[in-house]
Amino acid sequence: MKVGLVCFHTFSQPGGVKKHVLGLYNEYKKRGIKVKIIVPRRSKEENYGKDVILLGTSLPLTFSGSQSDLDINFNPLAIGEVLKKEKFDVLHFHNFGFPSIFQILRKSKALNILTFHGNIRGSKFLKYFPVLLEGIKEIVKWKVDGVIGVASFNLDIFKDLKRPKIVIPNGIDLKEFNPQVKKIKKFLDGKINILFLGRIEERKGLAYLLRACKILEKKVKNFRLIVVGEGPLKADLKNWAIKNNLQNVAFEEKTVVRDASSYFNTCDIYCTPAIFGESFGIVILEGMACGKPVVAFDNEGYKELLTGKRGGILVKNRSYKELANVLEKLIKSKKLRKKIGERALKEVKEYSWEKVADRVLDFYDLCRKEKEKIKFF
């Protein structure tokens, strides 16, 4: 079997879908499955090796404080050439890149699988352009053989689809993220470190965490917020912290962002205050895998992941006062941090790439059998 993992998000930027695709790719390679990644090009300088095929163009699209991609193949003939050469048995699409997905599906003779990572309910873009939802449903009905949602609500728009559907969560590489990864020395000075790691844009909610820190500084002194990430609001929020005289906030530079596992192991508490648009939250798994208590706003995606689990704490969305209260309790109690972190280590094992890949491969088999039944009748 040969699999093509089609990602509609640029590889030139960090992102959850990119992590998911690379995680699945690495697990397939371990098992001896032939696999390549297809991804659109953002710049001429991109080169990710022989197993990553650059096909089409990714144009940056910013809407309502969040950045995404507009994908198009300006040379449609190149699609046919790639598919003819590679002879994929399965094309596994990740998210829905317009109009590129339509262009590729037109040429595809493979089993076509779609993993839907997007939170339709939380998408401001689709609220303004609901006609796109109908377009997505029609294209899936036309030529997609099975749909995976990383959360149950990802499948809401496909409830009438008479094809196999399943919920399979994101995975985590437990060799990359674990408590044994080396810590960052400059932050090991006895302070309780709270980590924010993510894109600094509206939906990631750093502004609320900074407000919570302003409250915390009046109550506790032995903590530090470490901010790791880039984005359009970084300069503004950095200035806000300075104007409000926050003494315990450290903004890291771009050159160190890639050392994510070291930051997770350096922190005592991981906080992800995203306010909307989250389908799952790979960063939550990364924090849990390093044995850290996770604190998150109860947006729809995080709620589905953490409800019923004891390795994380959900806080009312956008309530920076409640967030400050929860963080204060964790800062003051080493015993509580340890208890929640140990529980996180146990719970995260269910999301290992080995287990996730097993489920995805089983789904391929199911979809192939269902497709053969349709052909037979």
N, C-alpha and C positions, 0 to 999 in steps of 0.2 A: 504493500500500500504506500502511496505517495501523497502527502498532504501539503497543500498550500495555505498558509495562514495569511489572510488578507487583512491588513490593518489600515484603516482610513485616517489615522492620526500620524502626523509627522514624527519621525524618529529623532529629529533634531532637537526636540524638547522633551523634558520628563513628563510622565503621565501614567495614570492607572491602567489604561488600555494597553499601552506599550509594555508595561511590566507584565500584564497578563499574557500577552502574545509571546514575550520572551520566555516566560516561565513554562508555558505549554511547549514551546519549541525545544527548550533544554531537556524537558522530560521525555519528549518524543525521541530526541537524539540519543539519550541514555538507553532507550529501549530498542535502538536500531531501526526506528521508523524513518523512512525517507521524508524529509520535511524542508521546506523553504518558506521564507517570509516575503510577502509582496507589500510594499509600502510606497506611498507617493513621495516625490522629491520636493523639498522646500528650497534647496539651494544646489548649485552646480558642484559644490565641493563635497557633498555627501558621498560616503562610501562605507558600507558596513560589512564588507566581506562577501564571499561567493554565495552564501546562503540567503542573502537579502537582495531581492530584486527590486530595483527602483523603477516604478511604473506609474506614470501620470504625474500630476503636479498638485501639491497642497498649497492652498492660499489661506493665509491667516484670516480668521473670521472672529471678530469680537462683538459680543452682544450681551447687554445687561450685566456687565462686570465679569464676564467669563469668556475665555478664549477657546476656540475650536478650529475646525478645518473645513474649507470648501474644496472638494476633490474633483478633478477633471482630467481626462486623458485627451490632450490636444492632438495626439496621433493614435486614433483608434486601431490602426493596423498593427501597432506594437502589441496590443493585447492578444490578438490572434497568434502572432509570432511567438510570444512567451508561452501561451497555453499549448500550442502545437509542440514546442520544444520540450516543455517540462512534463506533459502528459500526467497531470495530477488526477488522482482517483477521487480526492476530496478537496473542495475549496471551502475553507472555513473562514467566513467573513466576520469581522469584529467591528460592530457598530455599522452605521448606515451613512456612507459618504456619497452625497449627491454631487454630480450625476454619475460618478465613477462606478458605483455598484451596478447601476443599470447597464453601463457599457461593458462591464466584465461578464455579468450574467448572460448577456446576449450571446457571448462567444463560448460560454462554459458548457462542456459536455460531462462535467464531473458531478458527483454528489455535492449539492450546495447546502451548507449549514451556516446559520447566522447566530452568533452570540450577540445579544442585545445588552449593552452596558448602560445605555442612556436611561435617565429618569424622566419619562414623558411627563409625569405629573409636575415635576419640579422645573421643567424647561420653559423659561419665559419666551424663548424664541418660538417654540411650537404653539404657545398660547396666542402669539401675535399672528402666526401663519398656520392655522389648523388644517389648511388644505394639504399641507405636507404629510400629515398623519394618514390621510387617505391614500396619498402616493406611496407611502411606505407599505401600507397593507396590500395594495394592489401588486406591487413589485414582489413582495414575499409570496403572495398567493400564486403569482405567475410562475416563479421558478426556484423558490427556496424549498428544500426538502425537509427541513426541520429547524426549530428555533429553540435556542437556549437563552434563558434569562439569568443574570447573576443574582437577581432577587425576584420574588414572586410578582411584584408590581410591574417589572419589566415586560411581563407577558400580557398585561391587561389589554393592549390594543390588538392582540392576536387571539382573543378568546373565541372568535368565530372561525379560526383557521382549522381546516380539517387535515392537518399534518401533525406529526409528533412534536410535542412541546415539553420542556423540562426545565426545572430550576437547578443549576449547578453553580455554586459560588466561586468566587475568585480563589486562587491558591496562594501559598506562601512557600518560599524556599527556606527551609529550616536549617540549611547549612550556611546560608548567607546571613540570616537573622536568628541569632541565638545569644544567650547570656555570656558566652565565652569570647565574643568579639572584643577587640581592644578598645578601651575607653580613651577619651580625649583629655590629656593631662591638665591643660590650662583651666578646665572647669572642675577639677577635683580638689576643691579648697574647703570642703566642709559645708558648703551651701546646698540646699535642696534645689535641684535643677528641674525646671518644668520645660518641656520641649514643645515648640510648634515647628512642624516640618511640612511644608506644602507650598503651593503657588500662592503668592500674595496678591489676591484679587478679592473682590467683594464677597463672593459666595463662600470663600474659605474662612471668613469670620474672624480674622486676626484682630480687627478693631474691637470686637467684644472682649477678647482675651486681654487686650491692653487695658481696657476699662476695668476689668476684674483685677488686674495687677495694681491699678491705681488704688483700689480699695484695699488690697492685700498689704500694700506698703505701709498702711496706717495701723495694721494689726500684727504683722510678722516681719522680721528683718532678715532672716536667714534663708532667703530663697532667691532664685534667679530665673528669669525667662530667657531661654535661648531660642532665637528666631532663625530658622534655616529655610531659605527659599528666595525666589525672585518673582517679580510680577509688577503690574502697573501701579499698585498702591504702595510699593515698598518705601519710596522716598517720602510720601505723604505721612505714612504711619510712623516712620522713623522720626520725622519732624514733630509729629503729635506727641510721641514719647518724650522728646527733648523739651517741648513747650510745657508739658505737664510734669516736668522734673522727675520722671521715673528713673530711679537709681539702679534698679535691678533688672534691666532689660539689655540683652546683648544681641545685636543684629549681626549675623555672620555674613561673610562675603561669598560671592558666587563660586569661587574656586574650591570651596570645601563642601558644596551641596551634595556631591556624589557619594560622600562618606556616610550614607544614611544609617547603616547598621551601627557605626561607632557612636553617632549621636544618640540613637535609641538606648544604647548601653550606658552612655554617660548620664542620661537623665534619670531622675527618680520618679517622674510622673510624665506621661505623654498626654497632651491635650490637643484635640482636633475640633475646633468650634465652628465647623462648616454649617451654614445656615440654610442652604438649599442646593438642589441639583445633584446630590450624591445618590448613587445607586447602591453602593456597597461600602467601600472604604478599605482599600488594600493597606493603607497606612495604619489602620487599627490593628490588622493582623500582624504587621511588622512590629508594632509596639508590644503586642501580646507575646509574640515569639521571643522577644528579648526579656520577658518576665516583668514588664512594667504595667502598673495600673493605668488604664486608659480612661480619660474623661472626655466626653463628647456631647455636643448638643443633640437633642433627639429629633433631628431631621429624619425624613422617611427612610432613607437608606441605612443610616446608622442604627435606627430603631429596630429595623428588621434583623440586623446582624447581632446586636447586643442584648436585645430583650431576652430575658431568661438566662443570661450568662452572668457570672459573678467575677469575670476578669475585667470588667469595665463598668463605668458609672455614666448613666445618661442624665443630662441636665436639660431643663426646659429651654427650648430653642430661643435664642437671642437674650436670655436672661443672664446678663453679666453679673448681677448681684448673687444669684444662686450659684453661678459658676465660681465666684469668689469664695462663697461659703464652703463648697465641696473641696476646692483646692486648699483652703485653710485647714480643713480637717486632715487632709492627706499630708500636708506639710508638717503638721504637729504630731502625727502618729506614724512612726516607723513600722510599728506592728501592723497597722491597717494597710500600709503600702505593701508590705511583705505578703500579707494574706491574699490581697487581690492579685498581686503579681504572680504568685504561685498558682492561683486558680487560672489565670490567663495562660500560663505555660501548658496546663493540661488541656484547656479548651481549644487552643490553636492547632493542636495536632490533627484535628478533624479536617483541617484545610491544607494539609501538605499536598504538594503537587502530585505526589504519587497517587493519592486518593482521588484528587480532582481529575487527573488524566484518565484514570480507570473509568470514571463515569462518562467522560467525554467520548472515549473510544467505544464504550458500550452504546452510547447514543448514536454514533456513526452507524454501527451495525443495525440498530433498530430502524433508522431512517432508510438504510439501504434495502432492508427487507420490505419495508412498507412501499418503497418506490417500485420494487420488483413486482409486488402484488398489483399495483395500479397498472403497470405495463401488461401484466398477464391478463387482467380483466379488460 
